[in-house]
Structures are given as C-alpha cells and as structure tokens.
Amino acid sequence: MIDALNEAMSVVQDSDLPAPADRARIRKASGLNQVDFGKILGVSRLTISMWEQGKTEPSGKNRQEYIRALRHITDVRQIPWEVKGE
C-alpha cells in the first residue's frame, strides 16, 4: 500500500499544499488527532498545529510527506482538497 501511495504521489509540487484551515479539516476527516498524525509524519504535535494554523510551513521532505498524507486522506475519504467559497 505504501508503495502504491508513493508511486501515485511521486511528484509533489510546492503549490499543492492546501490552506491551513483545509489542512486541519482533512486531518480531522481521517479521524487522526495531531499527535498521531505527527507520529505518522515523524514530527511533533506542535509542528502539526503550527502548520494547521499557518504559523509555519513545512519544507523539504516534510512538505512532500505532508502533502502525500493529506492527498491520501482526501482520496480514501473522497473529500474535497479545498473548500470553495469559504
């Protein structure tokens, strides 16, 4: 499953990161709290919180992994990547 996800999401662009409010919405749709999502990504709960508030932005490998995880959630849960009109 991880290989399929990596193959499907092999090219991730910087512009592919949704707005902070959408980041939190997507994570919550997965049923994961910030602690567990952080463990999956190898970052702290505080880091997830800062990304979701827009206080900091992920970079490098963390950014790519974060985008991949969010994309996977939206694909599996069939939820929109971004909320239009809000």
Secondary structure, DSSP 8 states (H G I E B T S, - for coil): -HHHHHHHTS---GGG---HHHHHHHHHHTT--HHHHHHHHTS-HHHHHHHHHTSS---HHHHHHHHHHHHHHHHHHT--SS-TT-
